[in-house]
Amino acid sequence: MEAVAAQCPQPPSASSQTGLSQANLSAGPSHNCSAAEEYVYQDFIALPWKAVVVLLLALFTLATTLSNAFVIATVYRTRKLHTPANYLIASLAVTDLLVSILVMPISTMYTVAGRWTLGQVVCDFWLLSDITCCTASILHLCVIALDRYWAITDAVEYSAKRTPKRAAVMIALVWVFSICISLPPFFWRQAKAEAMSNCVVNTDHVLYTVYSTVGAFYFPTLLLIALYGRIYVEARSRILKQTPNRTGKRLTRAQLITDSPGSTSSVTSVNSRAPEVPSESGSPVYVNQVKVRVSDALLEKKKLMAARERKATKTLGIILGAFIVCWLPFFIISLTIPICTSCWFHQAIFDFFNWLGYLNSLINPIIYTMSNEDFKQAFHKLIGFKCTN
């Protein structure tokens, strides 16, 4: 994660937050720099500012933990939310919760101190947890998008296939693939260093770096863009179909009309010799045919469905935008470092982009749940239950 910076001839390795830009675990500095050349920018930060950073990162970690824990508790306690789609969201929350518990607290200490003091065993466990959980969090976004894509484009057949068992299989595949990305560096790890000052994953194996970054970010990102693009097109077509060209006025009583081309509601025809109706001039008027249009409930339902589709489409854009903003900077640097040996980035930039990636674990539960009315109602009930107890 943190590495030798500033004056070393080669760039330091990227943070182990995902650890995906590196190929070889190391217990010490990843480059041949003397002790005099080693530079830790945290040593030049005043203690009060370090305290502020610790407080901010601690609050960030706590917010991530609580938000994801609430999602899990809400799905568990609300029977209405026991659906395959919500199981995937709950699984994403579990993954992000693991990030906030296993990874972020140690990352806070490491970011502020700039040196690793917890030993090799904790380093290995932290790196493995970091790579696996962050990758799983990203891949969960893909399976959620796939689930919604199938539900929209193949609604009839997929409704029968959309079972809890299928959701469990998708979740299992996410974790298997995440482990396949996180384990390889441990098989060619270098010997443990006696004096351990850094916990990093080196950039020795370029092929692994490409494999891990493509598998954990670039391919999922392209998949998300393709899926959400297709979902957006489908949602737009539904909105256009469900929005009538002529809405008309909702009626609360029977009304005499001659035609209703914009309405899809029922029309009742009455053929009879109606009684004479006196006109303003006093002359009788005979009506041979009367069409009675009742209140157009179906029209109101279509308008409501179109509004929901618009909201869902907007949510998709927010999800994709937040994901790219949080993770793209980190993975650009992760792929650049092993390929461009003359490139160098300050360690503070790594730390910032690492925590920007962690931010996605806080944003996920907010986006996926607060944009869902059922989740919001369940949240309110859960909070009310906690307060009464």
N, C-alpha and C positions, 0 to 999 in steps of 0.2 A: 504493500500500500504506500506508505511513506518511503522515501528513498533518498539517496545522496543527491544533492541538488547543486545549484548555482555554479560552483567552480569545477565540477567534474567535466571531463571532455565529452562524455556521452550523456544523454538525457536520463533522468531517473525513471524507474518503472512506474506505471500508473498505479493508482490505488487499487487495493484488492477488493474494493466494494463489490465489483463483480469479478475482479481478477481475470477478466476475459482477454486482456490484451497481452498477457504474459504466458510463458510456457513452463517455467521452472521455479519451484519454490526455493527460497533461500532464506537463511537465518541471519544474514549479514548484508553489508552493502553489496549492491549488484554490479558495481563497477570498480575498477582498480584505481581508487582514489586514496591518497594518504589521509591520515587522521587530520592533518592540518588543512587539507582541502575540503573536508566534509563541512557542510553548511546546513544548519537547521534554522530556518527563518523564525521559528517559534522562540528561539533564545533572545531575539531582539524585540519581542512583544512585551510590554509592561504587564505586570501581574494583574492590575485592575482590568485591563482589556481581556486578559485570559479568563478572568472570572466572568466577564460579560459573555464571552464566547461559550463558556461552559454552561451558563444559565440558558442561553438561547438554544443550544443544541439539546440540552436536557428537556426543555419545554417542547421542542420539536419531537423528540423521542417519545415523551409522554403523550402528546397529542396523537401521534401515530398509533401508539399502543391502545389508547382508549377508543379511538374512532373505529379501529378494526375489531376490537373486542365487542363493541356495541353492535356491529354488523353481525358478528357470529351469534351473540346472545339473542338478537332480534329474530334471526332466521330460526334459531333453535326453539324459541318460545312461541312463535307465531305459526300456527298450523296453515294459515292461508299462504304463507311463503314457502311451504314445503313442496317446491317444484324443481325439476331438473335445472332450469335456468338459474334459479336462486341458489341452488346447491353449488353451482360453478362460482357465483359471486361470493358465497360463503367460503369456498375453498381459496379464492383469491385473498380474502380477508385473513384467513389462517396463515397463508404464505407471508403476507405483509406484516402480520403480527409477529411471526418468527424473525423477520428482518429487524423489527423494533426491539425485540428482546435479546436475540443472540448476536446481532451485528452492531447496531447503532450505539449502545452504551460503550462498548470497547472502542468503536471508531471515535467517539467523543474524546475519550482519554488519549488515544493515539494522535488525533488531530491537534489537540491542545499541547501535548507534551512534545511531539515530534520524534520521540524515541520509543522503541518497544522494550518493555520491562517485564513482560508476563511469561517469558520462556517459550521454548519451541512447541510444547504440546498445545498450549493455548493458542499459539500462532497458527498451527495446523488446523485446529478445530475452528478457529475464527475464519480463516481463509475458506475452508470447505463450506462452512455455513453461509458465508457471504456470497460466494460464487453460485452455490446451489439455489439459495432462496431468492436472490435477485433474478437469476435466470428463470426460475419457476414463476415469479411474479410477472415477468414479461410474457412468458408463454401462456399464462392464464388469460391474458388479454386476447390472445389468438383464439383459444378455444371458446371464449365467450363470444367473440365475433363470428366464429364458425357456426356456433349454435344459433345465433340470431340470423345469420345468412340463410341457413337451411330452413329455419322457421318461416322466413319471409318468402323465399323463392320456391319452396316445396312444402307449403303449409299442410296440405292434406296428408301426404304420405309421411312426412317427418313427425307429425303430431303423434302417430302411432309408435315411431321409433324413439321419440324423446322421453326416455325413461330414466329413473335414478341410476339404473345399472349402466346405461350408456354414459351418463355424466361421470360416474365413478371410473369407467375405463378411460375417459378423456383426461381426468385428473391424474390417474396413474401414469399415463403416457407422458404427461407434462413433467412429472417428477423423475421418471426414468431418463428422459432426454436431458434434463437439468443435471442429473448425476453424471451422465456420460460426458458432459462438458466440464464439470468440475473435477473429476477424478484424474484424468491423464497427467497433470503436472506432478502428482504425488508419486507416480511410478518412475519418474526420472529425476527426482529431487536430488539436489546436491547434498554433500555431507554437511552435517550441522556445524555451524560456526561456534567456536568457544565463546567469543564475546558477541552477543546478539544485540544489535541496536536497531534493526529494522525487521519488519515482517512483510515481505513482499513476494510477488510472483514475477520472476524475471522474464526477459524478452528473448531468450536464447533460441527458442523454436518458433520460427516465423510461420511455418505451416499450421502449427497449433493455434497461433494467434489469429490467423485468418479463419480457421475452422471455428474457433470459439466465438469470435466477434460476429461472423456471418450467421452462425447457428443461433446465437443468443439475441442478436439485435437486427442485423441488416435483413435477413430473410423474414423474420417475424414482422418487421416494419413494412416491407413490400407486401406481405400477405395481408396485413391490416389495411393498408391503403387500397388494395384490390377489393377486399371484402366490403369495407365501408363505402367504397365508391359504388359497388354493385347494389348495396343496401340503399344508398342514397337515391340511386336511379329508380329502384323499385318503389321506394317510399314516395318519391315525387310523382310517379305514375299513378299511385293509389290516391294521392291527394287530388290530382287532377280529375280522376274518375269519381271521387266522392264529393267533389265540390260542384254543385249544380250550377248551370249557367243562369238560371233564374230562380232565386230562392222563394220569391213570393212572400206573403204575409201569413204568419201562423194564425189560424182561426180558432176561436173558442166557441163558435156557434155555427150553425149551418148558414151557408151563404149562396146566393144565386150567382152562377158564373156561366160563361159561354164556352170557355176553353181553359185548360190548365196544362200547357205543354211542359212547363218547368217542374211540375209536381209528379211524384211517383206514388202518391197516396191513392187510396181508393176513391172512386167516383160512383155515386149512386144516381141512376136515371129514373125519373118518375114520369110516365106517360099517362096523361089523364086530361080531362077537360076540367081545368081548374075553375074555381068560382070567379065571378067577375070581381076585378080589383079596380076600384075607382081611381082615375088619374087626377092630376091636379086640375085638369080642365073639366072634370066631372064626367068624362066619357068612360065607359067600361073598357077594360083591357083584359083580353083572354090570353092565357099562357098555356101553350100546348105541351112544352117540355121543360123540365127543371132539372138541372144538374146540381147536386149537393156535394160539396167537398168538405170532408171532416178535417179536424186538426191534423197537420202533417207531421206525425211523430217520427216517421222514417226519415224525413228530411233532417230533423233535428239530430237524429242518431248519426247520420252521415257527416254532418258538420262536426259533431263531437269526435268521430273517428279521424277525420281529416286533421283536427287540431292535435290529436294525440300523435299522429304520424309526423306532423311538423315538429313537435317537441322531441320525439325520438330521433329525428334527423339532426336536429340541433345538438342533442346530447352526443351523437356519434362524432360530430365535428369537435366538440370539446374534449372527448376521450382521446381521439387521435392527436389533436394538437397538444394536449398536456403530455402525452407519452413521448412525442418527438422532442418537445422542448426540454423535458427532464433528462432524456437519455442520449440524444444525438451528440451533444458536445463531448461527453465522456468517451463515447465509442469512436468518434473521429480521432481523438488523441490516442486512444488505445490501439487503433490500427495504424496510425501514423508513426508512432515511436519505433516499432521494430523494423519498419520499412525504410524510414528516413533516418539514417544513423547520424546525420548532421543536425537534425532538428532538436530543439531543447525547449522545455517549458518549465516555468517556475513551479515549485512544489505547491505553492498556495493555489495555483490554478487547478492542479489535480484535486486538492482538497475541496475546493468550491464545486467542481463538476461532480465529484463523488457524492457530496451531500445534495446536490441538485438531483442526482439520480435517486437518492433515498426519498426525496420529496414526493416522488411518484407513489410511494407506498402510503403516504398520507392523503394524496389527492384521490387515489382509487376509490376508497370507501365513500368519500364525499360525492364524487360524480355518480357512481353506480347506484347509490342508495337515495340521495337527496333528489334525484331526478325521477324517482319512482314513488308514486303516491302511496302505494301499499306499504312501502318501506317507511315513509314519513309517518304514516298513521301508526304503524307498529312501533316506531321510535317513541312517539308521544306516549303510547300506552305503556311501554317499557319504562320510560322515565317516570311516568306517574306511579307505576307500581313500585319502583325503587323509593320514591319519595314517601309513599304511604307506609312503607315498611321501615 
